[in-house]
Amino acid sequence: MSSGERTFLMIVASLGSDAVDVNLSDTIIRLDRPTLELVLAGIAHAAGSHQHSGLVHDDAGAATGFEQLSSLYPWPARPTTPGAGRSCSTGRSRLPCSPESSCWC
């Protein structure tokens, strides 16, 4: 396992557990661009940005309802791992494909 892969896994583990302590200022500088994309998307997802909504306003500025906002930083559109050749579309947001596949949407 490369040092970048170890760094990525430590960051992911820290998002899911209080037992793993990661200093982001020391770790993110070791990530390559595709891995950094995954980390940014993971942080946005962990923060719930894919579930946020915003007000819809009419031409007069009055609130008329809500709309679901897209993720603040969506999952990468193209596969970032070797052998992940399939892609799919889910509309406004980009999410991992089904657990049995190895693609990103």
N, C-alpha and C positions, 0 to 999 in steps of 0.2 A: 504494500500500500504506500502510495506517495505521501509526502508531507502535506501537499495540498488536499488530498483526500482525507487525511487525518484531521486537518484543520476544519474542513467542511463538516465532518462527522461530529467534531466537538461543538461546533456552532449549533448544529441541528439538535444535538443532545441537550445543549443549554436552553434551547427554546422549549423543550418538553419537560425539563426537570430543574428543580432548585438545587439539586445535588451537584450539578455540573456548573462550575464557574468559569466563564471565558471572558477575557479582556479583549473586546472587539478591536480596540485601537492597535493591539499587537497582532491580532490574527487576520484581520481582513486584508492587510497589505500583502499577505502571502498567497492570496487567491488569484487564480487566473480569471479572465473576463467571463467565460461561460459559467464557472463555478460561482463567481460573484453574483451573476444574474439569478442563479438558483437561491442563493442566500437572501438576496433582496426580496424575491418573490415569496420565499418562506417566511420572512419577517412580516411582510404585508399580510400574508395569509394568517399567520399566528395572531396578528393584531385585529383580525376580523374585517379587513378593508373590503373583502369580497362580499360582505354582508351589509355594508353601509347603504343608507338610502338618503336621498336629498329631496327637497321640496321642488315641486313643479309650479311655475307661476304663469298666469295668463298675461296678455299684452299690457294690461293695466298694472301689473305687478302684484296682483292678489294671488295668494297661495291657493292652488286648486287640487293638490294631491301630492303623492310621493312617487318617486321612481327609484329603482335599484341602480346604484352606481357600480361601475366596473371596479375591479381591484385597483388599488393604488399603484401596484407594480405587478402585472400579470405574469404567470408562468411563461417561460420562453416558448416561442411558437415552434421552434425547430428542435429536434432531438439534440441533447448535449452529451449523450452517452453513446459509445460505439454500439452498433447493431440495432439501435432504436430507429427503425426506418419508417414507422407508421405515424401519420398525423391525423388529427381530427379537429372538428370545429364545434364549439358549444355556444356559439352566439357572441354575446358581449364579453364574457370572461374566458380566461384560459386556465384550464385545470388539468391535473394529471389524468390520463386516460384510466381505464379500468385497472384494478390491481394486477390482473393477469397479463397485461400488456406492458411494453417498455417504452411508451412514447409520451410526449408532452403535448397538450392541446393549447 
